[in-house]
Amino acid sequence: MKALSTLAREIKPSATLAMDNLFKEMRARGEDVLGFAAGEPDFPTPEHIRAAGIAAIQNGDTRYTPPAGTLELREAVAARLRESFGLAYRPEQIAASNGAKTCVYVSLRALVDPGDEVIVPAPCWVSYVELVRMVGGAPVVLETGWEEGFKLTPQRLAAAITPKTKCLILNNPCNPTGVVYSREELAALARVCVERDIYVISDEVYCDLVYDGAEFTSFAALGEEAQERTLLVNGVSKSYAMTGWRLGYVAAPAEVARVITKYLGHCTGNPCTISQKAAAAALAGPREPVEETRRAFQRRRDYMVERMGRMPGIRCTRPQGAFYVMMDVKGLYGKERFGSVIRSDEDFCRLFLQHGKVAVVPGTGFGAPGLVRWSYSASMERIREGLDRLEQFLLHA
Ligand SMILES: Cc1ncc(COP(=O)(O)O)c(C=O)c1O
């Protein structure tokens, strides 16, 4: 038999999904295991959004729509971007698709030729590097650490740009670090992008989930020249607890949106028509459910960070956005737990799952070796129990 595509065979599976699957298998076997691996809100989709989905089915909104989504949905996206960030987009500059994930992919498709470089600051969401490879691009991963507060600086960005650089993927607020860039920090990055003429895929899916009064700034809101180079990716998964509805969007310069729409027309067709109706209701609807979600996440974050901060051998981030805490386990390297020596974040996660019965994700998959990601998208009771288990695990010699 002929070999399968080299490009396809070389794609690495998602570290997050791998850990979540392992956790689900253990749970299916009846084991008392707690999961903090998944990246989805644990709240139900708000009632009025569910009702809009049900009404869509009952009203017969079950047919094909234009590939980039209905005019109703694209107008709802434009109105949300205007209201939340003061951004002006026309509906033809917006393409909706099957989740923000697909939007990042088609954005890369629109920009990247084989061999083009794409700058990805790390720690980063597990899919970026593989998505860049999937379009034949060359990922240029810029690792950041505690010293820089896990932030990309304009100096690092400028130094990494070559004649082959096509774009930067910036995720703000960031999964997994919870970093939120200030307007000034973003403006400094935007100046480099404008001067050196590169695009920015700005993944803003966690825009509504920021804490401690941190202010979220959309990259496209940094002025006309920044907006001309920005492919703003967002969606309804995180803000409205709609992960399963699979609805994301990209707002971009008209020419870029046209190319993306052409691509979608052949590749996916429209995103689910029912989900489009529900997403339009989410974007145009009341903001209280979003604010309630944000407050619940902030309470959980406070609790997790406070308790982890008192535990020996580890340290953790204090995320200003998204819903993940990064725990540094390098202080445990060389130590023995349950008969095995911990030498990496992967060792830690394996042992912690096996003996502590808690699933967390190794940082290596995020370009963050030595760190471990906890999602605090779980009830307070579960978080309390998970941290009790961590305490026990750390104490076990
Ligand atoms: C940074 C980031 N971008 C995009 C996505 C994908 O979102 P969607 O469910 O809209 O595909 C995720 C989901 O985990 C994410 O963390």
The ligand as a MOL file (V3000), in Angstrom:
LIG
                    3D

  0  0  0     0  0            999 V3000
M  V30 BEGIN CTAB
M  V30 COUNTS 16 16 0 0 0
M  V30 BEGIN ATOM
M  V30 1 C -6.6570 29.5140 22.8850 0
M  V30 2 C -7.7610 28.7210 22.2940 0
M  V30 3 N -8.1710 29.0060 21.0440 0
M  V30 4 C -9.1680 28.3160 20.4640 0
M  V30 5 C -9.8100 27.2990 21.1350 0
M  V30 6 C -10.8820 26.5390 20.4210 0
M  V30 7 O -12.1320 27.0380 20.6480 0
M  V30 8 P -13.4030 26.4820 19.8720 0
M  V30 9 O -14.1390 25.6070 20.8290 0
M  V30 10 O -14.2030 27.6970 19.5130 0
M  V30 11 O -12.9160 25.7440 18.6800 0
M  V30 12 C -9.4190 26.9660 22.4320 0
M  V30 13 C -10.0610 25.8400 23.1350 0
M  V30 14 O -9.5380 25.2610 24.0390 0
M  V30 15 C -8.3770 27.7090 23.0320 0
M  V30 16 O -7.9630 27.4330 24.2750 0
M  V30 END ATOM
M  V30 BEGIN BOND
M  V30 1 1 1 2
M  V30 2 1 2 3
M  V30 3 2 2 15
M  V30 4 2 3 4
M  V30 5 1 4 5
M  V30 6 1 5 6
M  V30 7 2 5 12
M  V30 8 1 6 7
M  V30 9 1 7 8
M  V30 10 2 8 9
M  V30 11 1 8 10
M  V30 12 1 8 11
M  V30 13 1 12 13
M  V30 14 1 12 15
M  V30 15 2 13 14
M  V30 16 1 15 16
M  V30 END BOND
M  V30 END CTAB
M  END
